[in-house]
Amino acid sequence: MAVKIRMTRMGSNKKPFFRIVVADVKRKINGQYLEIVGWYDPKKKNNNFELKLDRVDYWICKGAEASDSVKSFIRKLRKAPAAAAAAT
């Protein structure tokens, strides 16, 4: 079973937000998913996404592949604690 970590669009017309989900690649983009691991809101300025990094690591360990957008969120999240620790 091929699994992807990707975004699915939610929200109303012209007010989108996205859930970051773990889903089978054969399912529709807005179809059934295995688990919700985060969210992304493009309308917000600061702290516009949240990701359960432990669950993402679990799924990647099991063979899931992250989309390009989700990979960028993972990179930002992994870099943020290191930058905060260096500042203090």
Protein Blocks (a to p, Z undefined) as FASTA:
>chain_A
ZZddddddeddehiacdddddddfkbcfklccfbdcbdcdfkbmbhpbccdfklmmmmmm
nopacdfklmmmmmmmmmmmmmmmmmZZ
